[in-house]
Amino acid sequence: MRRKVSKKILKGKVVSAKMQKTVVVAVELPKKHPIYGKMVKNTRRFKARIDNPIKEGDEVVIEECRPLSKEVTWIVTENLSEGKK
């Protein structure tokens, strides 16, 4: 019997929207430095599938999903910049 694993959910900023169905989302992941103890910002870029058109600079929520292509394993679930103008 397989154990159900929850999907990861991350919030980030769209840095590239030049592809047709895919956007690149930059997510800042703060980490504590192992020696100095200072919080260091690590930025990871994820490719995510979209349904609605999204512009660069929008804040979005992405959720992990099954592999949709070689590099795309995330989908955009919510556009947080939609209500702000």
N, C-alpha and C positions, 0 to 999 in steps of 0.2 A: 504494500500500500504506500502511495506517494504522499509525502507531507506537503501541505500547501504552504508556499513561501510568499510573503507579501512582496508587492512590487515596489521598487524604489521610486520616490518622487523627489524631484529637485526643482529649484527655482533659479532662473538665470536670465541673461540678456541676449537677444538675437544679434549676432555680429555679422552674419551674411545671409541674405535671402535671394541669392542669384540663381538657385536651382529651381526647377519647376514644382516639385512636391516636397522638397526638403529644405530645412534651414539649419544653420550652424548656431548652436546656443553655447555661450560661455558661462560656466558656473564657477563661482568662487567658493573654494572649500578651505576654510581656515583650519590650520594644523598647528599643534604646539611643537616648537623646536625641541629636539631631544636633549640638547645640552644646555641651551640658554633659557629655555622655558618661555620664550616670546612667541606670541601667536603670529604665524606667517601665512599670507594668503597664497594659496595655490589655485591657479585657474585651469580648469579642464574644459575642453571643447567637445560637445556631443552633437552628432547629426541626428535630427529629429524630423519625422514625417508630419506634414501639416495638411489640413482640409481647407481652412479659410486663408485668404491672403494675409500675410504678416509682413510688416516693414522692419527694417533694421533699427535697432534701438529699443524695440518693444520688450517689456518684461513678460516672460512666459513661464508656465509650469509644465515640466516634461515628466512623463511616466515611462518606466521601463516596459518593454513588450517583447514579443517574439522577434527574431531577426526578419526584417522586411527586405533587406538587401545585404550586401557584403559588409557595409559599415553602419547601416541604420538599424538601431535596436531600441529607439525611443520614439514616442509620439507626443506632440504638443496637445495637452488637454485643456489648457486655459490661457487666455491672453489677458494679463493683468493691466496692460496699458490701454485696453479698449475703452474703459469708462473714463479715463483721464484725458482731458483736452485742454 
